[in-house]
Amino acid sequence: MVNDNIRNCINCGREVEKARVEFGFKNCASCAHTGPDVSRPKGRMVYSHKTGAEIEILSEESWNENKKYFTPNGARSALKNFSRNICS
């Protein structure tokens, strides 16, 4: 009896993890995350409220297109700029 859930990696020949086979992947986890054509995801913290932050995960392409919006433009934060203008 042949088990259809056991498959060997197309790159290295090692056994592919069961969960990856169920989703239809043909390479093992170590081969899937390495190689010249694999880009690493990037992320940033998004603060939509004072105490609640979210992590936004972006592809490398999306990160490069939008990184100019992620960096602060001034030497001070918006809160410090606001408080400085009120108190002076």
DSSP file (Angstrom, degrees, kcal/mol; ACC not computed):
  #  RESIDUE AA STRUCTURE BP1 BP2  ACC     N-H-->O    O-->H-N    N-H-->O    O-->H-N    TCO  KAPPA ALPHA  PHI   PSI    X-CA   Y-CA   Z-CA
    1    1 A M              0   0    0      0, 0.0     2,-0.4     0, 0.0     0, 0.0   0.000 360.0 360.0 360.0 129.5    0.0    0.0    0.0
    2    2 A V        -     0   0    0      2,-0.0     2,-0.7     3,-0.0     3,-0.0  -0.809 360.0-136.9 -99.5 132.7    1.4    3.4   -1.0
    3    3 A N    >   -     0   0    0     -2,-0.4     3,-1.1     1,-0.1     0, 0.0  -0.802  10.0-162.6 -89.1 117.0    0.9    6.4    1.1
    4    4 A D  T 3  S+     0   0    0     -2,-0.7    -1,-0.1     1,-0.2    -2,-0.0   0.656  83.4  68.4 -73.9 -15.7    0.0    9.4   -1.1
    5    5 A N  T 3  S+     0   0    0     -3,-0.0     2,-0.6     2,-0.0    -1,-0.2   0.491  82.9  83.3 -84.9  -1.9    0.8   11.9    1.6
    6    6 A I    <   +     0   0    0     -3,-1.1     2,-0.3    15,-0.1    11,-0.1  -0.903  56.6 160.3-103.7 123.1    4.6   11.1    1.5
    7    7 A R        -     0   0    0     -2,-0.6     9,-3.2     9,-0.4     2,-0.3  -0.985  33.6-125.7-140.9 148.3    6.4   13.0   -1.2
    8    8 A N  B     -A   15   0A   0     -2,-0.3     7,-0.2     7,-0.2     6,-0.1  -0.713  36.3 -98.5 -96.5 148.3   10.1   13.9   -1.7
    9    9 A C     >  -     0   0    0      5,-3.6     4,-0.7    -2,-0.3    18,-0.2  -0.342  20.7-139.9 -63.8 139.0   11.3   17.4   -2.3
   10   10 A I  T  4 S+     0   0    0     16,-1.7    -1,-0.1     1,-0.1    17,-0.1   0.690  99.7  40.4 -74.4 -17.2   11.8   18.3   -6.0
   11   11 A N  T  4 S+     0   0    0     15,-0.2    -1,-0.1     3,-0.1    16,-0.1   0.892 133.5  10.0 -95.4 -50.6   15.0   20.3   -5.1
   12   12 A C  T  4 S-     0   0    0      2,-0.1    -2,-0.1    16,-0.0     3,-0.1   0.608  89.2-122.8-111.4 -14.6   16.9   18.3   -2.4
   13   13 A G     <  +     0   0    0     -4,-0.7    -3,-0.1     1,-0.3     3,-0.1   0.392  64.4 134.1  88.1  -4.3   15.1   14.9   -2.3
   14   14 A R        -     0   0    0     -6,-0.1    -5,-3.6     1,-0.1    -1,-0.3  -0.300  68.5 -82.6 -73.1 165.0   14.2   15.1    1.4
   15   15 A E  B     -A    8   0A   0     -7,-0.2     2,-0.3    -3,-0.1    -7,-0.2  -0.494  43.5-128.1 -71.0 133.2   10.7   14.2    2.6
   16   16 A V        -     0   0    0     -9,-3.2    -9,-0.4    -2,-0.2    12,-0.1  -0.619  32.3-100.2 -81.6 139.7    8.2   17.0    2.4
   17   17 A E     >  -     0   0    0     -2,-0.3     4,-1.9     1,-0.1     3,-0.3  -0.238  28.6-118.9 -60.6 146.9    6.3   17.9    5.5
   18   18 A K  H  > S+     0   0    0      1,-0.2     4,-2.2     2,-0.2     5,-0.2   0.880 111.8  51.5 -57.6 -44.5    2.8   16.5    5.7
   19   19 A A  H  > S+     0   0    0      1,-0.2     4,-1.3     2,-0.2    -1,-0.2   0.870 109.1  51.1 -63.8 -36.3    1.1   19.9    6.0
   20   20 A R  H  4>S+     0   0    0     -3,-0.3     5,-2.6     2,-0.2     4,-0.3   0.876 109.0  51.1 -69.0 -36.5    2.9   21.1    2.9
   21   21 A V  H ><5S+     0   0    0     -4,-1.9     3,-1.3     1,-0.2    -2,-0.2   0.901 106.2  55.4 -65.4 -40.9    1.9   18.1    0.9
   22   22 A E  H 3<5S+     0   0    0     -4,-2.2    -1,-0.2     1,-0.3    -2,-0.2   0.825 108.4  48.2 -62.5 -31.6   -1.8   18.6    1.9
   23   23 A F  T 3<5S-     0   0    0     -4,-1.3    -1,-0.3    -5,-0.2    -2,-0.2   0.457 122.5-107.3 -88.0  -1.0   -1.6   22.2    0.5
   24   24 A G  T < 5 +     0   0    0     -3,-1.3    -3,-0.2    -4,-0.3     2,-0.2   0.573  65.8 150.1  91.5   9.7    0.0   20.9   -2.7
   25   25 A F      < -     0   0    0     -5,-2.6    -1,-0.3    -6,-0.2    -2,-0.1  -0.498  32.0-162.1 -75.9 147.5    3.5   22.1   -2.2
   26   26 A K        +     0   0    0     -2,-0.2   -16,-1.7     2,-0.1     2,-0.3   0.345  66.2  64.9-112.3   3.7    6.3   20.1   -3.9
   27   27 A N  S    S-     0   0    0    -18,-0.2   -10,-0.1   -17,-0.1   -18,-0.1  -0.929  82.6-108.2-127.8 155.1    9.3   21.3   -1.9
   28   28 A C     >  -     0   0    0     -2,-0.3     4,-1.9   -12,-0.1     3,-0.2  -0.228  36.7-103.7 -74.5 167.8   10.3   21.1    1.7
   29   29 A A  H  > S+     0   0    0      1,-0.2     4,-1.3     2,-0.2    -1,-0.1   0.864 118.8  53.7 -63.3 -38.3   10.2   24.1    4.1
   30   30 A S  H  4 S+     0   0    0      1,-0.2    -1,-0.2     2,-0.2     4,-0.1   0.878 112.9  43.1 -67.9 -35.4   14.0   24.6    4.0
   31   31 A C  H >4 S+     0   0    0      1,-0.2     3,-0.8    -3,-0.2    -1,-0.2   0.803 109.0  59.3 -76.5 -28.8   14.1   24.7    0.2
   32   32 A A  H 3< S+     0   0    0     -4,-1.9    -2,-0.2     1,-0.2    -1,-0.2   0.802 107.9  44.7 -69.5 -28.4   11.0   26.9    0.1
   33   33 A H  T 3< S+     0   0    0     -4,-1.3     2,-0.3    -5,-0.1    -1,-0.2   0.317 109.6  61.4-101.2   7.9   12.6   29.7    2.1
   34   34 A T    <   +     0   0    0     -3,-0.8     3,-0.1    -4,-0.1     5,-0.1  -0.882  65.3  76.5-128.2 162.7   16.0   29.8    0.4
   35   35 A G  S >  S-     0   0    0     -2,-0.3     3,-1.0     1,-0.1    -3,-0.0  -0.375  81.2 -82.3 120.7 162.1   17.1   30.5   -3.1
   36   36 A P  T 3  S+     0   0    0      0, 0.0    -1,-0.1     0, 0.0     0, 0.0   0.752 122.4  53.1 -71.9 -23.5   17.6   33.5   -5.4
   37   37 A D  T 3  S+     0   0    0     -3,-0.1     2,-0.6     2,-0.0    -2,-0.1   0.418  88.3  93.5 -93.5   3.3   14.0   33.8   -6.4
   38   38 A V    <   -     0   0    0     -3,-1.0     2,-0.3    -5,-0.0    -3,-0.1  -0.856  59.7-160.6-100.9 120.3   12.6   33.9   -2.9
   39   39 A S        -     0   0    0     -2,-0.6    -2,-0.0    -5,-0.1    22,-0.0  -0.776  19.3-120.8 -98.7 146.0   12.1   37.4   -1.4
   40   40 A R        -     0   0    0     -2,-0.3     2,-0.1    19,-0.1    -7,-0.0  -0.651  26.2-120.2 -84.8 135.9   11.9   37.9    2.3
   41   41 A P        -     0   0    0      0, 0.0     2,-0.3     0, 0.0    18,-0.2  -0.415  27.3-155.0 -70.5 152.5    8.7   39.5    3.7
   42   42 A K  E     -B   58   0B   0     16,-2.8    16,-4.0    -2,-0.1     2,-0.3  -0.865   9.4-166.7-124.8 160.9    9.1   42.7    5.6
   43   43 A G  E     -B   57   0B   0     -2,-0.3     2,-0.3    14,-0.3    14,-0.2  -0.930  10.0-163.7-144.6 167.2    6.9   44.3    8.2
   44   44 A R  E     -B   56   0B   0     12,-1.7    12,-2.9    -2,-0.3     2,-0.5  -0.980  29.0-109.3-148.3 157.0    6.1   47.4   10.1
   45   45 A M  E     -B   55   0B   0     -2,-0.3     2,-0.5    10,-0.2    10,-0.2  -0.769  28.0-161.0 -90.0 131.1    4.2   48.3   13.3
   46   46 A V  E     -B   54   0B   0      8,-3.2     8,-2.7    -2,-0.5     2,-0.9  -0.963   2.3-159.2-114.0 122.3    1.0   50.3   12.7
   47   47 A Y  E     +B   53   0B   0     -2,-0.5     6,-0.2     6,-0.2     3,-0.1  -0.844  22.6 163.3-104.3  98.4   -0.4   52.2   15.6
   48   48 A S  S    S+     0   0    0     -2,-0.9     2,-0.3     4,-0.8    -1,-0.2   0.550  74.4  19.0 -88.9  -8.6   -4.1   52.9   15.0
   49   49 A H  S    S-     0   0    0      3,-1.0    -1,-0.0    -3,-0.1     0, 0.0  -0.931  91.4 -96.7-150.2 169.2   -4.6   53.6   18.7
   50   50 A K  S    S+     0   0    0     -2,-0.3    -1,-0.1     1,-0.2     3,-0.0   0.903 119.4  17.5 -59.1 -44.1   -2.4   54.6   21.7
   51   51 A T  S    S+     0   0    0      1,-0.1     2,-0.7    -3,-0.0    -1,-0.2   0.626 110.1  80.0-107.3 -15.5   -2.1   51.1   23.1
   52   52 A G        +     0   0    0      2,-0.0    -3,-1.0     0, 0.0    -4,-0.8  -0.837  53.9 177.1-103.7 113.5   -3.1   48.8   20.2
   53   53 A A  E     -B   47   0B   0     -2,-0.7     2,-0.3    -6,-0.2    -6,-0.2  -0.827  10.4-158.9-110.0 151.6   -0.5   48.1   17.6
   54   54 A E  E     -B   46   0B   0     -8,-2.7    -8,-3.2    -2,-0.3     2,-0.6  -0.917  16.8-127.2-124.5 153.4   -0.8   45.9   14.6
   55   55 A I  E     -B   45   0B   0     -2,-0.3     2,-0.6   -10,-0.2   -10,-0.2  -0.901  18.6-158.9-101.3 124.2    1.9   44.3   12.4
   56   56 A E  E     -B   44   0B   0    -12,-2.9   -12,-1.7    -2,-0.6     2,-0.5  -0.915   7.3-155.8-103.5 119.7    1.6   44.9    8.7
   57   57 A I  E     -B   43   0B   0     -2,-0.6     2,-0.3   -14,-0.2   -14,-0.3  -0.839  16.1-177.4-100.5 128.7    3.4   42.3    6.7
   58   58 A L  E     -B   42   0B   0    -16,-4.0   -16,-2.8    -2,-0.5     2,-0.1  -0.879  27.6-114.0-125.1 152.3    4.5   43.3    3.2
   59   59 A S     >  -     0   0    0     -2,-0.3     4,-2.5   -18,-0.2     5,-0.2  -0.389  38.6-107.6 -73.5 164.4    6.2   41.7    0.2
   60   60 A E  H  > S+     0   0    0      1,-0.2     4,-2.3     2,-0.2     5,-0.2   0.885 120.9  51.6 -62.5 -37.8    9.6   43.1   -0.7
   61   61 A E  H  > S+     0   0    0      2,-0.2     4,-1.7     1,-0.2    -1,-0.2   0.926 111.5  45.6 -64.8 -45.9    8.1   44.7   -3.8
   62   62 A S  H  > S+     0   0    0      2,-0.2     4,-1.6     1,-0.2    -2,-0.2   0.885 111.4  53.5 -65.2 -39.0    5.4   46.5   -1.8
   63   63 A W  H  X S+     0   0    0     -4,-2.5     4,-1.5     1,-0.2     3,-0.2   0.935 108.9  48.4 -60.3 -47.4    7.9   47.5    0.9
   64   64 A N  H  < S+     0   0    0     -4,-2.3     4,-0.2     1,-0.2    -1,-0.2   0.847 111.6  50.2 -64.6 -34.2   10.1   49.2   -1.7
   65   65 A E  H  < S+     0   0    0     -4,-1.7    -1,-0.2     1,-0.2    -2,-0.2   0.814 123.1  29.8 -71.9 -29.7    7.2   51.0   -3.3
   66   66 A N  H >< S+     0   0    0     -4,-1.6     3,-1.9    -3,-0.2     4,-0.5   0.400  84.2 102.4-113.3   2.0    5.9   52.4    0.0
   67   67 A K  G >X S+     0   0    0     -4,-1.5     3,-0.9     1,-0.3     4,-0.9   0.756  73.5  68.0 -64.9 -22.8    8.9   52.8    2.3
   68   68 A K  G 34 S+     0   0    0      1,-0.2    -1,-0.3    -4,-0.2     3,-0.1   0.773 100.3  50.6 -65.4 -22.8    9.0   56.6    1.7
   69   69 A Y  G <4 S+     0   0    0     -3,-1.9    -1,-0.2     1,-0.2    -2,-0.2   0.617 104.0  59.3 -86.3 -13.2    5.8   56.8    3.6
   70   70 A F  T <4 S+     0   0    0     -3,-0.9    -2,-0.2    -4,-0.5    -1,-0.2   0.672  88.6  79.9 -90.7 -19.0    7.1   54.8    6.5
   71   71 A T  S  < S-     0   0    0     -4,-0.9     2,-0.1    -3,-0.1     0, 0.0  -0.706  85.8-111.8 -94.2 140.6   10.0   57.0    7.6
   72   72 A P        -     0   0    0      0, 0.0    -2,-0.1     0, 0.0    -1,-0.1  -0.397  18.5-154.4 -68.8 146.4    9.4   60.1    9.7
   73   73 A N        +     0   0    0      3,-0.1     2,-0.1    -4,-0.1     4,-0.1   0.781  69.5  53.5 -91.9 -30.3   10.1   63.4    7.9
   74   74 A G  S    S-     0   0    0      2,-0.3     4,-0.1     1,-0.1     0, 0.0  -0.435  83.9-114.1-103.2 176.3   10.9   65.6   10.8
   75   75 A A  S    S+     0   0    0     -2,-0.1     2,-0.3     2,-0.1    -1,-0.1   0.640 100.2  47.1 -81.4 -14.7   13.3   65.5   13.7
   76   76 A R  S    S-     0   0    0      1,-0.1    -2,-0.3     2,-0.0    -3,-0.1  -0.849  89.2-104.6-125.5 160.0   10.4   65.2   16.2
   77   77 A S     >  -     0   0    0     -2,-0.3     4,-2.3     1,-0.1     5,-0.2  -0.310  37.0-106.6 -75.2 166.7    7.3   63.1   16.4
   78   78 A A  H  > S+     0   0    0      1,-0.2     4,-2.3     2,-0.2     5,-0.2   0.870 120.3  53.0 -63.3 -37.5    3.9   64.6   15.7
   79   79 A L  H  > S+     0   0    0      2,-0.2     4,-2.6     1,-0.2    -1,-0.2   0.917 110.1  46.6 -65.7 -43.4    3.0   64.6   19.4
   80   80 A K  H  > S+     0   0    0      2,-0.2     4,-2.1     1,-0.2    -2,-0.2   0.894 112.1  51.0 -66.6 -39.0    6.1   66.5   20.3
   81   81 A N  H  X S+     0   0    0     -4,-2.3     4,-1.7     2,-0.2    -1,-0.2   0.910 112.3  47.4 -63.6 -40.9    5.6   69.0   17.5
   82   82 A F  H  X S+     0   0    0     -4,-2.3     4,-1.7     1,-0.2    -2,-0.2   0.941 114.0  45.5 -65.0 -47.9    2.0   69.6   18.7
   83   83 A S  H  X S+     0   0    0     -4,-2.6     4,-2.0     1,-0.2    -1,-0.2   0.833 110.1  55.1 -67.7 -31.5    2.9   70.0   22.3
   84   84 A R  H  X S+     0   0    0     -4,-2.1     4,-1.1    -5,-0.2    -1,-0.2   0.898 108.5  48.0 -67.5 -40.3    5.8   72.3   21.5
   85   85 A N  H  < S+     0   0    0     -4,-1.7    -2,-0.2     1,-0.2    -1,-0.2   0.842 113.4  47.3 -70.9 -33.6    3.4   74.7   19.5
   86   86 A I  H  < S+     0   0    0     -4,-1.7    -2,-0.2     1,-0.2    -1,-0.2   0.910 113.4  46.4 -72.5 -43.1    0.8   74.8   22.3
   87   87 A C  H  <        0   0    0     -4,-2.0    -1,-0.2     1,-0.2    -2,-0.2   0.687 360.0 360.0 -78.4 -18.1    3.2   75.4   25.1
   88   88 A S     <        0   0    0     -4,-1.1    -1,-0.2    -5,-0.2    -2,-0.1   0.489 360.0 360.0 -91.8 360.0    5.3   78.2   23.4
